[in-house]
Amino acid sequence: MSEHLLINPNELYKLYHHTNVIDYYPFSFLPKFTSIEIDIFYDILNTLQTKQIENLNCYLYKQWSLTRKLIETSDKETTKRKKKIMTHKYNDSKCNTKGQLNVKLSKFIKKDKTVSLYVMNKLLKFLHPC
């Protein structure tokens, strides 16, 4: 599954350092993968400050809104699987803490590995801008 990620998540460790972690929050919004080490994402999210969590939340909301709009306006017929994925809702409510973000992402992902890959790629784009 790691071949579906934009970059190797280990690259994030070059930009974020574990000494920036003040309080380690035990994130749990991603399902288990055999070929992707999800703890990397949790480690890096724990280095973010409150303002960065808010910006990430806003970024994810905007990206999901754009994705939904693209699929809805597409000329191609949507498959059953796409329709199921499009039922996932990422609302625009504020997230001021890591706990709130964890709950919100858990409700959005619902243990769906495809949606998880989408979120991980968006996290990589946000955390490691090219």
Summary of the structure (lengths in Angstrom):
residues: 130
radius of gyration: 14.8
end to end distance: 21.6
largest distance: 48.7
contacts: 324
relative contact order: 0.21
helix: 58%
strand: 0%
